[in-house]
């Protein structure tokens, strides 16, 4: 039996410990890069999910546009049995004292009467008075109207009205009845009661839809003041007073904005995929290097054993 010298054994043990340490270190690096790859894949998934969520839920953007004058809106009134006595334009929030209230007076406003069928019930006939609304917001233009209802068998009396975007569009419409049917189905209606002066301050909201269509909505601030009756009136007699005015010279513009930026997402995905390819390449080289080191170690071990033998 032959024994190897002590120096050979020590040298072999040192080489084995170094190669073992390198293998352990390579395995640790491989697991680290696999972990980084898992994190990168999770980031890709999360980025795509966030992008899709932002596309589904855009952020509402509100801006205000100042205008010196408005397009005159259309004021559609449904008086029923009530009669329009006076209609005048005034400025700077001043309304002169009433002269002969309850008696027919001057109608200085541009008005039109329309008869049409209600849009939701074909059997209901409707009668509307269309009045041109105020324009000049800088001079605080207002429209003051007075209605008179002689007798009523109802417990409560009120006049319905609605506002639409442009009185000029109504005048230029070839079919005014159909125009009013569309307006009634598109805009909300309100009421003002008898025995009061109802002051309506209007503001305009334009909303841009996803398909680039623009819708118009009127918002109102309404204040009501009691009318002090000084006439000798018959039983059931009722007066209605209403004022229409622009609240301020600002049109509110609303649109949905998608905050998801596709370029940011593309840049992030490119970086993540580049890191994935680098990690995969490093993992492949590490595995090859580990296999090579393993083969070299086995070869050396075999040579040492043969030498010992």
C-alpha positions as CSV (number, residue, x, y, z in Angstrom):
1,X,0.0,0.0,0.0
2,X,1.3,3.4,-1.0
3,X,0.4,6.7,0.8
4,X,0.5,10.2,-0.7
5,X,2.7,12.7,0.9
6,X,1.2,15.1,3.4
7,X,1.8,18.1,1.1
8,X,-0.3,16.6,-1.7
9,X,-3.3,16.1,0.7
10,X,-3.1,19.6,2.1
11,X,-2.9,21.0,-1.5
12,X,-5.9,18.9,-2.5
13,X,-7.9,20.0,0.6
14,X,-7.1,23.7,-0.2
15,X,-8.3,23.3,-3.8
16,X,-11.4,21.5,-2.7
17,X,-12.4,24.2,-0.2
18,X,-11.8,27.0,-2.7
19,X,-13.9,25.3,-5.4
20,X,-16.6,24.5,-2.8
21,X,-16.7,28.2,-1.7
22,X,-16.9,29.3,-5.4
23,X,-19.8,26.9,-5.9
24,X,-21.7,28.1,-2.9
25,X,-21.1,31.7,-3.9
26,X,-22.4,31.0,-7.4
27,X,-25.5,29.3,-6.1
28,X,-26.2,32.3,-3.8
29,X,-25.8,34.7,-6.8
30,X,-28.0,32.5,-8.9
31,X,-30.8,32.7,-6.3
32,X,-30.4,36.4,-5.9
33,X,-30.8,36.9,-9.7
34,X,-33.8,34.6,-9.7
35,X,-35.3,36.7,-7.0
36,X,-34.6,39.9,-9.0
37,X,-36.3,38.2,-12.0
38,X,-39.4,37.5,-9.9
39,X,-39.5,41.1,-8.7
40,X,-39.1,42.3,-12.3
41,X,-42.0,40.1,-13.5
42,X,-44.2,41.4,-10.6
43,X,-43.3,45.0,-11.6
44,X,-44.3,44.3,-15.2
45,X,-47.7,42.8,-14.1
46,X,-48.3,45.7,-11.7
47,X,-47.4,48.3,-14.3
48,X,-49.8,46.9,-16.8
49,X,-52.6,46.5,-14.2
50,X,-52.1,50.1,-13.1
51,X,-52.2,51.4,-16.7
52,X,-55.4,49.5,-17.4
53,X,-57.0,50.8,-14.2
54,X,-56.1,54.4,-15.1
55,X,-57.6,53.9,-18.6
56,X,-60.9,52.7,-17.0
57,X,-61.0,55.6,-14.5
58,X,-59.9,58.9,-16.0
59,X,-59.5,61.9,-13.8
60,X,-62.0,64.8,-14.1
61,X,-60.5,68.1,-15.1
62,X,-62.3,71.4,-14.4
63,X,-61.4,74.7,-15.9
64,X,-63.1,78.1,-16.1
65,X,-63.4,80.3,-19.3
66,X,-64.3,83.9,-18.9
67,X,-66.6,85.5,-21.5
68,X,-67.8,89.1,-21.9
69,X,-71.2,88.0,-23.2
70,X,-73.1,84.8,-23.5
71,X,-75.1,83.4,-26.3
72,X,-78.7,84.2,-25.4
73,X,-80.2,81.1,-23.8
74,X,-83.7,79.9,-24.5
75,X,-86.2,80.1,-21.6
76,X,-89.1,77.8,-22.3
77,X,-92.1,78.5,-20.0
78,X,-95.2,76.3,-19.7
79,X,-97.8,78.7,-18.2
80,X,-100.8,76.5,-18.5
81,X,-103.8,78.8,-17.9
82,X,-101.6,81.7,-16.8
83,X,-101.1,84.7,-19.0
84,X,-97.8,86.5,-19.6
85,X,-98.4,90.2,-18.7
86,X,-95.0,91.8,-19.0
87,X,-91.5,90.9,-20.1
88,X,-88.6,93.4,-19.9
89,X,-84.8,93.5,-20.0
90,X,-83.1,95.4,-17.2
91,X,-79.5,96.1,-16.2
92,X,-77.3,96.2,-13.1
93,X,-79.7,94.2,-11.0
94,X,-82.2,97.0,-10.9
95,X,-85.9,96.3,-11.4
96,X,-88.2,99.5,-11.4
97,X,-91.2,99.5,-9.1
98,X,-94.2,97.7,-10.4
99,X,-96.8,99.7,-12.3
100,X,-100.4,98.3,-12.3
101,X,-99.4,94.8,-11.3
102,X,-101.8,92.2,-12.6
103,X,-102.6,94.3,-15.7
104,X,-101.2,93.6,-19.2
105,X,-98.1,95.7,-19.9
106,X,-95.2,95.9,-22.3
107,X,-93.6,92.8,-23.7
108,X,-90.2,93.9,-24.8
109,X,-88.6,90.5,-25.0
110,X,-88.3,88.4,-28.1
111,X,-90.8,85.6,-27.7
112,X,-92.2,82.7,-29.6
113,X,-95.1,80.3,-28.9
114,X,-94.9,76.6,-29.7
115,X,-97.4,73.8,-29.5
116,X,-96.0,70.3,-29.5
117,X,-96.6,66.7,-28.2
118,X,-94.8,65.7,-25.1
119,X,-91.8,63.4,-25.8
120,X,-92.6,60.7,-23.3
121,X,-96.4,60.6,-23.7
122,X,-97.8,61.1,-27.2
123,X,-101.2,62.0,-25.9
124,X,-100.2,65.1,-23.9
125,X,-100.3,68.4,-25.8
126,X,-98.0,71.1,-24.5
127,X,-98.0,74.9,-25.0
128,X,-94.7,76.7,-24.4
129,X,-93.7,80.3,-24.5
130,X,-90.0,80.6,-25.6
131,X,-88.3,83.8,-24.4
132,X,-84.8,85.1,-25.3
133,X,-82.6,85.1,-22.3
134,X,-80.0,87.7,-21.1
135,X,-76.7,88.1,-22.8
136,X,-74.6,90.9,-21.3
137,X,-73.1,89.5,-18.1
138,X,-70.8,92.5,-17.6
139,X,-73.7,94.9,-17.4
140,X,-75.6,92.3,-15.3
141,X,-78.5,92.1,-17.7
142,X,-81.6,90.4,-16.5
143,X,-85.0,89.4,-17.8
144,X,-88.0,90.2,-15.6
145,X,-91.4,88.5,-16.3
146,X,-94.8,88.8,-14.8
147,X,-97.6,86.2,-15.1
148,X,-101.2,86.3,-14.1
149,X,-103.5,83.4,-13.3
150,X,-107.1,84.5,-12.9
151,X,-108.7,81.5,-11.3
152,X,-107.5,78.0,-10.3
153,X,-109.1,75.0,-8.7
154,X,-105.7,73.7,-7.5
155,X,-104.4,73.9,-4.0
156,X,-100.9,74.9,-5.2
157,X,-100.0,76.9,-8.3
158,X,-96.7,77.0,-10.1
159,X,-95.3,77.5,-13.6
160,X,-92.8,75.0,-15.1
161,X,-89.8,76.2,-17.1
162,X,-86.6,74.8,-18.7
163,X,-83.4,76.4,-20.0
164,X,-81.7,75.4,-23.2
165,X,-78.4,76.4,-24.7
166,X,-79.2,78.8,-27.6
167,X,-82.3,80.8,-28.5
168,X,-80.8,81.5,-31.9
169,X,-80.7,77.7,-32.6
170,X,-84.4,77.6,-31.8
171,X,-85.2,80.4,-34.2
172,X,-83.2,78.9,-37.0
173,X,-84.7,75.4,-36.5
174,X,-87.0,74.3,-39.4
175,X,-89.1,72.2,-37.0
176,X,-89.6,74.1,-33.7
177,X,-92.0,71.5,-32.3
178,X,-89.4,68.7,-32.8
179,X,-86.7,71.0,-31.4
180,X,-88.8,71.5,-28.2
181,X,-89.4,67.8,-27.8
182,X,-85.6,67.1,-28.0
183,X,-85.0,69.9,-25.4
184,X,-87.6,68.6,-23.0
185,X,-86.1,65.1,-23.2
186,X,-82.5,66.5,-22.7
187,X,-82.8,69.2,-20.1
188,X,-84.2,69.3,-16.6
189,X,-87.3,71.4,-15.8
190,X,-88.0,73.6,-12.7
191,X,-90.9,75.5,-11.2
192,X,-91.5,78.9,-9.7
193,X,-94.5,79.5,-7.5
194,X,-97.2,82.2,-7.4
195,X,-97.2,85.0,-4.9
196,X,-93.4,85.3,-5.0
197,X,-90.6,86.9,-6.9
198,X,-88.3,84.0,-7.9
199,X,-84.8,85.2,-8.9
200,X,-82.8,82.6,-10.9
201,X,-79.1,83.0,-11.4
202,X,-77.8,80.8,-14.1
203,X,-74.3,79.3,-14.7
204,X,-73.2,77.2,-17.7
205,X,-71.3,73.9,-17.5
206,X,-69.9,72.3,-20.7
207,X,-68.8,68.7,-20.5
208,X,-66.7,67.0,-23.1
209,X,-67.6,63.4,-23.5
210,X,-65.2,60.5,-24.4
211,X,-66.5,60.5,-28.0
212,X,-65.7,64.2,-28.3
213,X,-69.3,65.3,-28.1
214,X,-70.0,68.3,-25.9
215,X,-73.0,68.5,-23.6
216,X,-74.4,71.6,-21.9
217,X,-75.9,71.8,-18.5
218,X,-77.4,74.8,-16.7
219,X,-76.9,75.2,-12.9
220,X,-79.0,77.6,-10.9
221,X,-79.1,79.5,-7.7
222,X,-82.6,80.4,-6.8
223,X,-83.8,83.0,-4.2
224,X,-87.4,83.6,-3.4
225,X,-88.9,86.8,-2.1
226,X,-92.5,87.2,-1.0
227,X,-94.7,89.6,-3.0
228,X,-96.6,92.1,-0.9
229,X,-100.1,92.3,-2.3
230,X,-101.6,95.8,-2.4
231,X,-104.4,95.1,-4.9
232,X,-108.0,94.4,-4.3
233,X,-108.0,91.0,-5.7
234,X,-110.7,88.4,-6.5
235,X,-110.6,85.0,-4.9
236,X,-108.2,82.7,-6.7
237,X,-106.3,85.5,-8.4
238,X,-102.5,84.8,-8.5
239,X,-99.5,86.7,-9.7
240,X,-96.1,85.1,-10.7
241,X,-92.8,87.0,-10.9
242,X,-89.6,85.6,-12.2
243,X,-86.1,87.0,-12.9
244,X,-83.4,85.3,-15.0
245,X,-79.8,86.5,-14.8
246,X,-76.3,85.1,-15.3
247,X,-74.5,84.4,-12.1
248,X,-70.9,85.3,-13.3
249,X,-68.9,85.5,-16.6
250,X,-67.3,82.1,-16.2
251,X,-68.2,79.0,-18.2
252,X,-67.2,75.8,-16.4
253,X,-65.6,73.3,-18.7
254,X,-65.3,69.7,-17.6
255,X,-63.5,66.9,-19.4
256,X,-62.0,63.5,-18.5
257,X,-58.2,63.2,-18.6
258,X,-56.4,59.9,-18.7
259,X,-53.4,60.2,-16.4
260,X,-51.8,57.0,-17.6
261,X,-48.8,57.9,-19.7
262,X,-48.0,55.1,-22.3
263,X,-44.4,56.3,-22.8
264,X,-43.6,56.0,-19.1
265,X,-45.0,52.5,-19.1
266,X,-43.0,51.6,-22.3
267,X,-39.8,52.9,-20.8
268,X,-40.3,50.9,-17.6
269,X,-41.2,47.7,-19.5
270,X,-38.1,48.1,-21.6
271,X,-35.9,48.5,-18.5
272,X,-37.6,45.5,-16.9
273,X,-37.2,43.3,-19.9
274,X,-33.6,44.3,-20.3
275,X,-32.9,43.4,-16.7
276,X,-34.7,40.0,-17.3
277,X,-32.5,39.3,-20.3
278,X,-29.3,40.2,-18.4
279,X,-30.4,38.1,-15.5
280,X,-31.2,35.2,-17.7
281,X,-27.9,35.5,-19.5
282,X,-26.0,35.7,-16.2
283,X,-27.9,32.7,-14.8
284,X,-27.1,30.7,-18.0
285,X,-23.4,31.6,-17.7
286,X,-23.4,30.8,-14.0
287,X,-24.9,27.4,-14.6
288,X,-22.3,26.7,-17.3
289,X,-19.5,27.8,-15.1
290,X,-20.8,25.7,-12.2
291,X,-21.0,22.6,-14.5
292,X,-17.5,23.3,-15.8
293,X,-16.1,23.7,-12.2
294,X,-17.9,20.5,-11.2
295,X,-16.4,18.6,-14.1
296,X,-12.9,20.0,-13.4
297,X,-13.3,19.1,-9.7
298,X,-14.4,15.5,-10.5
299,X,-11.5,15.2,-12.9
300,X,-8.9,16.4,-10.4
301,X,-10.4,14.1,-7.7
302,X,-10.2,11.2,-10.0
303,X,-6.5,12.0,-10.8
304,X,-5.7,12.3,-7.1
305,X,-7.4,9.0,-6.3
306,X,-5.5,7.4,-9.1
307,X,-2.3,8.9,-7.9
308,X,-3.0,7.7,-4.4
309,X,-3.8,4.3,-5.7
